[in-house]
Amino acid sequence: MTGEEFIRAFAQGFGAGDAVALSTLMAEGGTALTLTGQWAEGKDEVATSLAAEFAGIFARARLVTGKGSARSLFPGCFLVRQRFVITGAVDEAGTDIPRIGAVLVAVLGRDGVENLTFSALS
C-alpha cells in the first residue's frame, strides 16, 4: 500500500467509524497513539481502542482532510503526514466539542502500519 492509498483508507475507515477496518491497516506488532491518548499495541488493541472512541467522543464525528504528504523512505516503507479537522465530537455529557485540528503521522512498512500517531493540535 502506498502512502496515498493509506491516507484514503484511513479517512474512509474513520468516516465510517469502522475500528476493525482501521485496525487491518496495522502491522501485527504495530503501535498506535489515538486522539484521546490511548496507546494500543497490535491489531486487536487498536480495534478495541478505536471502537471505544467511535462509541463515545467520535460517535457523530466527521473527518475533513487537509494538507498532507506521503514520502517513500526506502522501497516498501513510507512516512505519511496528514492534517485533518474533526467536527461533531461530543464530550461525556453529549455536548458538542469545537472542531479539532489533528495531525496523523504513520510509518508504513511492507506488512502495514508499524507506528501511527493521531494527535490533536492546539
C-alpha positions in Angstrom: 0.0 0.0 0.0 1.3 3.4 -0.9 1.2 6.4 1.4 -1.6 8.0 -0.6 -3.6 4.8 -0.5 -3.2 4.6 3.2 -4.4 8.2 3.7 -7.6 7.4 1.7 -8.2 4.1 3.5 -7.7 5.8 6.9 -10.1 8.7 6.1 -12.7 6.2 4.8 -12.4 4.0 7.9 -12.6 6.9 10.3 -15.5 8.5 8.5 -17.4 5.2 8.7 -16.5 4.7 12.4 -15.0 1.3 11.4 -12.4 0.4 14.0 -11.9 -3.1 12.5 -11.1 -1.6 9.1 -8.6 0.8 10.6 -7.0 -2.0 12.6 -6.5 -4.1 9.5 -4.2 -1.3 8.2 -1.8 -2.1 11.1 1.1 -4.5 11.1 0.6 -7.3 13.6 3.0 -5.7 16.1 2.2 -2.1 15.1 1.5 0.6 17.7 -1.0 3.4 17.7 -1.5 6.5 19.8 -5.1 7.7 19.4 -6.6 11.2 19.6 -7.8 10.5 23.2 -4.3 9.4 24.3 -4.9 5.7 24.2 -1.8 3.6 23.5 -2.5 0.4 21.6 -0.2 -2.4 20.6 -1.2 -4.8 17.8 -4.3 -5.0 15.7 -6.7 -6.2 18.5 -5.8 -3.4 20.9 -6.0 -0.8 18.1 -9.5 -2.1 17.2 -10.6 -2.0 20.8 -9.3 1.5 21.4 -10.8 2.9 18.3 -14.1 1.2 18.9 -14.4 2.9 22.3 -13.7 6.2 20.7 -16.3 5.6 17.9 -18.8 4.6 20.6 -18.1 7.8 22.6 -16.4 11.0 21.7 -16.4 10.3 17.9 -19.8 8.7 17.6 -21.0 11.5 15.3 -17.7 12.8 14.2 -16.8 13.8 10.6 -13.3 14.0 9.3 -12.2 16.7 6.8 -8.9 16.0 5.0 -6.4 18.8 4.8 -2.9 19.1 3.6 -0.6 16.1 3.8 2.3 14.2 2.3 3.5 10.7 1.8 7.2 10.1 1.2 8.9 6.9 0.4 11.8 6.4 2.9 13.1 3.3 1.0 11.4 0.6 -1.1 8.3 -0.7 0.9 8.5 2.0 3.6 6.6 5.3 3.7 6.3 8.2 6.1 2.8 9.7 6.0 1.8 13.0 7.4 -1.8 14.2 7.1 -3.7 17.1 8.6 -7.4 16.6 9.4 -10.1 18.6 11.0 -12.6 16.7 13.1 -16.1 18.0 13.7 -19.1 16.5 15.5 -17.1 15.2 18.5 -19.0 15.2 21.8 -18.0 15.1 25.5 -19.3 12.7 28.1 -22.5 14.8 28.6 -23.2 14.7 24.8 -22.2 18.4 24.4 -20.6 19.3 21.1 -16.8 19.9 21.2 -15.4 22.6 19.0 -13.7 21.4 15.9 -10.4 19.7 16.5 -7.3 20.2 14.3 -5.4 17.0 14.2 -2.3 15.5 12.5 -1.8 11.9 11.6 1.8 10.6 11.3 2.3 7.0 10.3 5.2 4.8 9.3 4.1 2.2 6.8 6.1 -1.0 6.3 5.6 -3.9 4.0 3.2 -5.6 6.5 1.1 -2.5 7.4 1.5 0.4 9.7 4.3 0.0 12.1 3.6 3.2 14.1 0.6 5.5 14.0 0.2 8.7 16.0 -3.0 10.7 15.7 -2.7 13.9 17.8 -4.8 17.0 18.3 -3.2 20.3 17.5 -3.5 23.3 19.8 
